[in-house]
Amino acid sequence: MTLKFTALVAAGLMAAAPAMADLVVPNLSYRTGPYAANGIPYADGFNDYFTLLNERDGGIGGERIQVPECETAYNTEKGVECYESLKGQNPLVMNPLSTGITYQLIPKVGFDGIPLYTPGYGRTSAKNGKVFEWVFNAPANYWDGASVAVKHILDQEGGDLNGKKIALVYHNSAYGKEPIRTLQELSEKHGFELLELPVDAPGQEQKSQWLQIRRDKPDYVIMYAWGVMNQVAIQEAVNIRFPMDHMIGIWWSGSENDVKPAGAGADGYKALTFHGVGQDYPLYDDMKTHVLDAGKASGAGDQVGTVLYSRGAYAALVIAEAIRKGQEVAGTSQISAAQLRDGFEALDITAERMDELGLPDFGQPVKLSCENHGGDGLARLQQWSASEEKWTLITDFIEPDEEVLAPLIAEDSAAYAAEAGVTERCN
């Protein structure tokens, strides 16, 4: 990055920020590049939730929230540049919405003392707070998702996967590779054959992978994709007449943008989720009154209630609740990043609290601790109706297989601790 460009970025951030904001929660967004269609609604939901708190409640604990936005284009180098530009504003937390960026920031946030919140993405073993002091990935992680997908398939197959084939179609990046070890372990446990099919970014060319699927005839496809790769994969599945109800995307492969281009062919496609669908929640009435109708919506205001908008708002909600808890623990409304970390480790979002926040049965209870930075990792299945153009929840929250996952998390976090020279805490 040139000095001139650095100065322009910093100037842009300062110009966009309110002059008298008290608490800083940056939005590392991507509204440009090949993943913009997915990044925009998430960024809008994230911004709008904090706008709602500022306009309706006067902020959190009497402190207004500043949300400076920095464009990463889902590019790891740009994401790190945004982090370096923003950290001078004393941010409470970073939420980069990118596994690649997350991996680069993990050692940085440890050194700088800034919490990193990566809901449903990032490094899975960061759930182990004994090793990853500054990273939180509740309410669920990639390995949880893989396990819940297999549990759902087990349910569909009467509890027996012996002799079955499951293909993993994945984004050939740190993100897409995350579930491989978990699925390998689950294949040994349950007796299914695992086919691993990487797709290079951005994922517009997948014909060879789907020809292989047509040839090998897997019983199910699990997909870890993002952006245009989702759309192309679903269309290729339609082209070879793969049954949509036997195709399960991770939660980053389950937005409206992913299925609508395939039209009627996408009917029945399934995806994991760790939150509710639609906007039939009291929160969205408040959002309409205080944000949309007030002309304060982020972006065009046309993404409200979509999957990724809701996910961005949910990420903001968890951060906001951690801020409240941090204020309570510290006994002051003007908390620091370290005090927010304490708030995350004391976080306890109950079902009753979700009701109070206007989102009944939207998300699972989230209770964290020094040892557990990832929560219980529950997930649900949603299914697409092409005729109604909407997602419907088709399962309750499903528990992941901790018998398989806990040893993997312990092993991976121990390897990181040895490599990074980290001493375990929480003793």
C-alpha positions in Angstrom: 0.0 0.0 0.0 1.4 3.4 -0.9 1.7 6.2 1.6 -0.7 8.3 -0.5 -3.3 5.5 -0.5 -2.9 4.9 3.2 -3.5 8.6 3.8 -6.6 8.5 1.6 -8.0 5.4 3.4 -7.5 7.1 6.8 -9.0 10.3 5.6 -12.0 8.5 4.2 -12.5 6.7 7.5 -12.4 9.8 9.5 -14.7 11.7 7.1 -17.3 8.9 7.3 -17.2 8.7 11.1 -19.4 10.7 13.4 -17.5 13.4 15.2 -18.6 12.5 18.8 -18.9 8.8 18.8 -17.9 7.0 22.0 -17.4 3.3 21.2 -15.9 2.1 17.9 -17.0 -1.1 16.3 -15.6 -1.2 12.7 -17.2 -2.9 9.8 -14.7 -4.6 7.5 -16.9 -5.0 4.5 -16.8 -5.8 0.8 -19.2 -4.0 -1.4 -16.9 -4.5 -4.5 -15.2 -7.5 -6.1 -16.5 -11.0 -7.0 -18.1 -11.5 -3.6 -19.9 -8.1 -3.4 -23.4 -9.6 -3.8 -22.9 -11.5 -0.5 -20.9 -8.8 1.3 -23.4 -6.0 0.8 -26.4 -7.4 2.7 -24.2 -8.6 5.6 -22.6 -5.1 5.9 -26.0 -3.4 5.7 -27.4 -5.6 8.5 -24.4 -5.0 10.6 -24.6 -1.2 10.2 -28.4 -1.0 10.6 -28.5 -2.9 13.9 -26.1 -0.4 15.5 -28.0 2.5 13.9 -31.1 1.1 15.5 -29.4 1.0 18.9 -28.2 4.6 18.5 -31.5 6.0 17.2 -33.9 4.0 19.5 -31.9 3.6 22.6 -29.2 6.3 22.5 -26.5 3.6 22.0 -25.5 1.0 24.5 -25.3 2.0 28.2 -25.6 5.6 27.1 -22.7 5.4 24.7 -23.3 5.8 21.0 -21.6 3.4 18.6 -19.4 4.5 15.8 -19.2 2.0 12.9 -16.4 3.1 10.5 -16.5 0.9 7.4 -13.5 -0.2 5.4 -13.6 -2.0 2.1 -11.6 -5.2 1.8 -13.1 -6.6 -1.4 -12.7 -10.0 0.3 -9.0 -9.6 -0.3 -6.7 -10.8 2.5 -4.0 -8.1 1.9 -6.7 -5.3 1.8 -8.3 -6.7 4.9 -5.0 -6.5 6.8 -4.5 -2.9 5.5 -8.0 -2.0 6.8 -7.1 -3.5 10.2 -3.9 -1.5 10.5 -5.8 1.7 9.4 -8.6 1.2 11.9 -6.7 0.1 15.0 -5.6 3.7 15.7 -9.3 4.5 16.4 -9.2 2.3 19.5 -11.8 -0.2 18.2 -13.4 -2.6 20.6 -13.6 -5.5 18.2 -12.9 -6.6 14.6 -15.3 -8.7 12.4 -13.6 -9.3 9.0 -16.1 -11.7 7.4 -13.3 -13.6 5.8 -11.4 -16.7 6.9 -8.3 -15.7 5.0 -8.2 -12.3 6.7 -9.0 -13.9 10.0 -6.0 -16.2 9.8 -3.7 -13.2 9.2 -5.3 -11.2 12.0 -5.2 -13.8 14.8 -1.6 -13.1 15.8 -2.1 -9.4 15.3 -5.1 -9.1 17.7 -3.2 -11.1 20.3 -0.4 -8.6 20.2 -2.6 -5.5 20.0 -5.2 -6.7 22.5 -8.3 -6.4 20.2 -11.0 -9.0 20.2 -11.7 -10.7 16.9 -15.3 -11.9 16.4 -15.7 -14.5 13.6 -19.3 -15.9 13.9 -19.6 -19.0 11.7 -16.2 -18.6 10.0 -12.5 -18.2 10.6 -10.3 -20.7 12.5 -12.5 -23.4 14.1 -10.1 -24.2 16.9 -10.4 -20.6 18.1 -13.3 -22.0 20.1 -10.6 -23.0 22.6 -10.3 -19.8 24.7 -7.4 -21.3 26.7 -5.2 -20.8 23.6 -7.0 -18.1 21.6 -7.5 -15.4 24.2 -8.7 -12.7 21.8 -10.8 -14.7 19.3 -14.4 -15.6 19.6 -16.4 -17.7 17.0 -19.8 -18.3 18.6 -22.5 -19.4 18.0 -21.2 -22.1 15.6 -18.1 -23.0 13.5 -17.3 -24.8 10.3 -16.8 -28.2 12.0 -20.1 -27.8 13.8 -21.7 -27.3 10.4 -20.1 -30.3 8.8 -21.1 -32.5 11.8 -24.7 -31.2 11.7 -24.9 -31.8 8.0 -23.9 -35.4 8.5 -26.3 -35.8 11.4 -29.1 -34.6 9.1 -28.1 -37.1 6.4 -28.0 -39.8 9.0 -31.6 -38.9 9.9 -32.6 -39.0 6.3 -31.0 -42.4 5.9 -32.5 -44.1 8.9 -29.2 -43.8 10.9 -27.0 -45.9 8.5 -24.5 -44.4 6.1 -22.5 -47.6 5.4 -21.7 -47.8 1.7 -23.0 -44.3 1.0 -21.0 -41.6 -0.8 -20.9 -38.0 0.2 -19.1 -35.4 -2.0 -17.6 -32.2 -0.5 -17.5 -29.4 -3.1 -15.4 -26.7 -1.6 -13.9 -23.3 -2.2 -10.1 -24.0 -2.6 -9.1 -21.7 0.1 -8.5 -21.7 3.9 -12.3 -21.4 4.2 -13.3 -24.3 2.0 -10.6 -26.6 3.4 -11.8 -26.2 7.1 -14.3 -29.1 7.1 -12.1 -31.7 5.4 -10.5 -33.2 8.5 -13.9 -33.3 10.3 -15.6 -35.1 7.4 -12.8 -37.5 7.1 -13.2 -38.5 10.8 -17.0 -38.7 10.4 -16.6 -40.9 7.3 -14.5 -43.3 9.3 -17.1 -43.3 12.1 -20.1 -43.8 10.0 -18.7 -45.8 7.1 -19.4 -43.5 4.1 -17.0 -42.7 1.3 -15.9 -39.0 1.1 -15.2 -37.4 -2.3 -13.2 -34.2 -2.1 -13.7 -31.8 -5.0 -11.9 -28.4 -4.7 -13.0 -25.4 -6.9 -10.6 -22.6 -7.5 -11.8 -19.0 -6.7 -13.9 -17.3 -7.7 -15.6 -20.5 -8.8 -17.1 -19.7 -12.2 -15.6 -22.9 -13.8 -16.9 -26.1 -12.2 -17.9 -28.4 -15.1 -15.2 -31.0 -14.4 -16.2 -31.3 -10.8 -19.9 -31.8 -11.7 -19.0 -34.3 -14.5 -17.2 -36.2 -11.8 -20.2 -36.1 -9.6 -22.4 -37.3 -12.5 -19.9 -40.2 -13.0 -19.3 -41.2 -9.3 -23.0 -40.7 -8.3 -22.6 -39.6 -4.6 -25.7 -39.9 -2.6 -25.3 -36.4 -1.1 -23.3 -33.3 -1.8 -22.1 -30.9 1.0 -20.9 -27.6 -0.3 -18.6 -25.0 1.3 -18.7 -22.2 -1.2 -19.1 -18.4 -1.4 -20.3 -15.8 -3.9 -20.6 -16.7 -7.5 -19.3 -20.2 -6.8 -22.6 -21.0 -5.0 -24.7 -19.9 -8.0 -22.6 -21.8 -10.5 -22.6 -25.0 -8.4 -26.3 -25.0 -7.9 -26.9 -24.4 -11.7 -24.4 -27.2 -12.5 -26.2 -29.5 -10.1 -29.5 -28.7 -11.9 -27.8 -29.4 -15.3 -26.8 -32.9 -14.3 -30.2 -33.4 -12.5 -28.7 -33.9 -9.1 -31.5 -34.0 -6.6 -31.6 -30.7 -4.8 -32.9 -32.1 -1.5 -29.7 -34.2 -1.3 -27.5 -31.1 -1.6 -26.6 -29.2 1.6 -24.7 -25.9 1.7 -22.9 -24.5 4.7 -24.5 -21.3 6.0 -22.3 -19.3 3.6 -24.0 -21.2 0.7 -27.5 -20.5 1.6 -28.6 -17.0 0.7 -31.3 -15.8 -1.8 -28.5 -14.7 -4.1 -27.3 -18.3 -4.4 -30.6 -20.0 -5.4 -32.6 -17.4 -7.4 -30.4 -17.5 -10.6 -31.3 -21.2 -11.0 -35.0 -20.5 -10.9 -37.3 -23.5 -10.4 -34.3 -25.8 -10.7 -33.1 -24.8 -7.2 -36.4 -25.9 -5.5 -35.7 -28.1 -2.5 -32.0 -27.1 -2.1 -31.0 -27.2 1.6 -28.5 -25.1 3.6 -27.4 -24.9 7.2 -28.1 -21.9 9.3 -27.5 -20.8 12.9 -30.3 -18.2 13.0 -33.9 -17.7 11.8 -35.2 -16.7 8.4 -37.4 -13.9 7.1 -38.3 -10.7 8.9 -41.4 -11.8 10.9 -39.8 -10.7 14.1 -40.6 -7.6 16.3 -37.0 -6.4 15.8 -37.8 -5.7 12.1 -40.7 -3.5 13.1 -38.4 -1.3 15.1 -35.8 -1.4 12.3 -38.5 0.0 9.9 -39.5 2.7 12.3 -36.1 3.9 13.5 -33.8 3.1 10.6 -35.6 2.6 7.2 -38.5 5.1 7.5 -36.1 7.6 9.1 -33.9 7.4 6.0 -30.9 6.1 7.9 -30.6 2.7 6.3 -27.2 1.4 5.2 -26.9 1.0 1.4 -30.1 1.0 -0.6 -32.2 -0.4 2.3 -33.4 -3.2 0.0 -31.7 -6.2 1.8 -33.8 -6.2 5.0 -34.8 -9.7 6.1 -32.6 -11.5 3.6 -30.4 -14.3 5.0 -27.1 -12.3 4.9 -28.7 -9.1 6.2 -30.0 -11.0 9.1 -26.6 -12.6 9.7 -24.9 -9.2 9.7 -27.5 -7.9 12.2 -27.1 -11.0 14.3 -23.3 -10.5 14.5 -23.9 -6.9 15.6 -26.4 -8.1 18.2 -23.9 -10.5 19.7 -21.2 -7.8 19.8 -23.7 -5.4 21.3 -24.6 -7.9 24.1 -20.9 -8.4 24.8 -20.5 -4.7 25.1 -23.4 -4.6 27.6 -21.9 -7.4 29.6 -18.4 -5.8 29.4 -19.9 -2.5 30.8 -21.6 -4.5 33.6 -18.4 -6.4 34.5 -16.2 -3.3 34.3 -18.7 -1.0 36.1 -18.3 1.7 33.4 -19.9 2.5 30.1 -16.6 3.6 28.5 -15.1 0.2 28.2 -11.8 -0.8 26.5 -11.1 -3.6 24.1 -9.8 -5.7 27.0 -13.0 -5.1 28.9 -15.0 -6.1 25.9 -13.0 -9.4 25.9 -14.1 -9.9 29.5 -17.7 -9.2 28.3 -17.4 -11.8 25.7 -16.1 -14.4 28.2 -19.1 -13.6 30.5 -21.6 -13.5 27.7 -24.9 -15.3 28.4 -27.6 -14.7 25.8 -30.6 -16.7 27.0 -33.8 -17.5 25.0 -35.6 -15.0 27.3 -33.0 -12.3 26.3 -33.6 -13.0 22.6 -37.3 -12.5 23.2 -36.5 -9.1 24.9 -34.4 -8.2 21.9 -37.3 -8.8 19.5 -36.0 -12.0 18.0 -37.8 -15.0 19.6 -36.6 -18.4 18.4 -34.1 -16.6 16.1 -30.8 -17.8 17.6 -29.6 -20.4 20.1 -28.7 -19.4 23.6 -25.0 -18.3 23.7 -23.1 -18.8 26.9 -19.3 -18.3 26.7 -16.4 -18.6 29.2 -12.7 -18.3 29.4 -12.4 -21.9 28.1 -15.2 -21.8 25.6 -15.2 -19.0 23.0 -17.5 -20.8 20.5 -20.7 -21.7 22.4 -22.6 -25.0 21.8 -22.4 -24.9 18.0 -26.0 -25.8 17.2 -27.3 -25.4 13.7 -30.6 -25.9 11.8 -31.5 -26.8 8.2 -33.4 -24.4 5.9 -34.9 -25.3 2.5 -35.5 -23.2 -0.5 -39.0 -22.9 -2.1 -38.6 -21.7 -5.7 -42.3 -21.0 -6.1 -42.5 -18.9 -3.0 -39.0 -17.5 -3.3 -38.3 -18.0 0.4 -36.4 -20.1 2.9 -38.2 -22.3 5.4 -36.7 -23.8 8.5 -37.1 -27.6 8.4 -35.4 -28.7 11.6 -34.9 -27.6 15.1 -31.4 -26.8 16.3 -29.2 -29.9 16.0 -26.2 -30.6 18.3 -22.9 -31.3 16.6 -20.9 -34.5 17.4 -18.7 -33.4 20.2 -17.2 -36.9 20.5 -15.5 -36.2 17.2 -15.1 -32.4 17.3 -13.7 -31.9 20.8 -10.5 -33.9 20.2 -9.9 -32.2 16.8 -10.2 -28.8 18.4 -7.9 -29.8 21.2 -5.3 -31.1 18.7 -5.4 -28.1 16.4 -5.3 -25.5 19.1 -2.4 -27.3 20.8 -0.5 -27.3 17.5 -1.1 -23.6 17.2 0.0 -22.9 20.8 3.2 -24.8 20.2 3.9 -23.0 16.9 3.0 -19.5 18.3 4.6 -20.0 21.7 1.2 -19.5 23.5 0.8 -20.6 27.1 -2.6 -22.0 27.9 -4.7 -19.8 30.3 -7.9 -20.3 32.4 -6.2 -22.3 35.1 
